[in-house]
Amino acid sequence: MAPPELGKEFPDFSVQTSQGAMKFHEYINGSWAILFSHPADFTPVCTTELGMVAKMAPQFAKRGVKLAALSCNDVDSHKGWIPDILSQQMIKGDDLPYPIIADPDRELAIQLGMLDPDEKNAAGLPMACRAVFIIGPDKKLKLSLLYPATT
């Protein structure tokens, strides 16, 4: 399957997340959406970035924007990481205001063209790029940013 293209419908997918099962098109349900990815759980930069998005979530919610993150780890890893994210940003509560998509086999990262062929993890697998996709209420891709995991 080809990566998403600007102006075309963003792929629908069913996944497990830190907040349960998700069907992406049902989740965004006519809203603007931001899907952003990170190379791995528990890394300092990713922890900071997800925490800052959590702090800004009320501003996105005011504008009707749904948020979702993706990391190439499993749900248990995400759930173990969330307290670190909240603590690092001094956010009260026990969950993020958005789900983290589990993609331990990198199936979704491959489908969305989010792997960095030059950067490998400890197991020798391509790392997920940092990616940002902005999807419109019409489910069409409006903006796509991809940058290396090491940036």
Secondary structure, 3 states (H helix, E strand, C coil): CCCCCCCCECCCCEEEECCEEEEHHHHHCCCEEEEEEECCCCCHHHHHHHHHHHHHHHHHHHCCEEEEEEECCCHHHHHHHHHHHHHHCCCCCCCCCCCEEECCCCHHHHHCCCEEEEEECCCCCEEECEEEEEECCCCEEEEEEEECCCC
